[in-house]
Structure formats: C-alpha cells, structure tokens
C-alpha cells in the first residue's frame, strides 16, 4: 500500500506540473494528451487507495461488532470476571 501511495503522490505531482505548464490562452487542457494521460493515471491510483481504505473500514467495523458481541455474551454467561484489561495486569 505504501508503494501505491508513493505512486499516487508522484502521479499527482506530475499532473500538477503538466497542468501548470499548459498555456491556456493557446491550448485547452482537454486537448493536451499528456495532461489527459497523467489525469487517468492519477485517477486509477486514487481508486486503488480508496478501495484499500474502504476494505479497512469494513474490517474495522466487523472487528468492532464482533468484539461488542463477545463482551455482551461474556457478561451474560458470567465469565466476564475472567476478562482482565491489560492495563490492570500491570498493577498486579
């Protein structure tokens, strides 16, 4: 993932530099092939990162939900007393 982020950073820098180099009085951005290629490249890399972030959010949501269920079940079954927070262990 770090590689994708680095690639996206480079792609966005390349796109910005290309856009800044276009003389808009003589050329439209949409007519510049290099700008369009760099835009598409940056867009594809952005999508990869967004997919990864979305997957991570889903994973965290699942873990959070399962943890909540585990705590609720442990309280109902009476073995919640055996669940000692790790911060309490350092005091023992």
MOCOR-V89208 format. One record per helix or strand of 2 or more residues. SS is the DSSP state (~ for helix, > for strand). FROM is the first residue (numbers start at 1). LEN is the number of residues. Records with the same first field share a line. If there is no record, write none. Layout:
SS->FROM-LEN ; FROM-LEN
This chain:
~->2-20 ; 29-3 ; 33-45 ; 79-4 ; 86-4
